[in-house]
Amino acid sequence: MSTVRKFSEQERNYHKYQARQNFLREQQTIQGELKQAVEEKEAALKALEALAEKP
């Protein structure tokens, strides 16, 4: 019976580990998308400012 408990505990630990890894991957994806959106908005703002400066 202790062997079954040990396997169950290992499986729970594995699932916790996988959940943490999935969370970290999601956070990295969100951060990457946010960074890209900020860069795109900054580029668009610079383009608008350049147009506004032209006589």
N, C-alpha and C positions, 0 to 999 in steps of 0.2 A: 504494500500500500504506500510506503514511503517513496517508492520509485515513481508511482503515478503522481503523487504530490509534487515531487521534484520536477517531473516533466511539465505538469500544469503550471508550476511557478516559472519555469523557464519559458514556457509559451507566453505567459502573461508579461514577463519581462521583455520578451522579443516584441510583442505587440506594442508595449509602451515605447520601446526604442524606435520602432517603425513610425509610430504616431509623432514622436519628436522630430524624426527626420523629415516626415511629410510637412510638418509645421514649418520647419526651417526652410525647406524648399519653397513653400508657398510665400513665406516672408521675403525670400530673396527675389522671387518673381515679382512680387508687389513693389519692392524697392527699385528693381530694374525698370519696371514700367513707369513708375513715378519719376525716376530720373530722366527717362526718355521724354516723357511728357513735358517736364520742366525745360529740358533742352530745346524741344520743339517750340514751346511758347516763347522762350528767350530769343530764338532765331526769328520767329515771326515778329516779335516786338522790335528787334533791331531792323528788320526789313521795313517795317512801318515808319520807324524813326528816320531811316534813310530816305524814304519817299517824302516824308514831311519836310525834310531839310532842303529838298530840291526846289529851286524857284519856279 
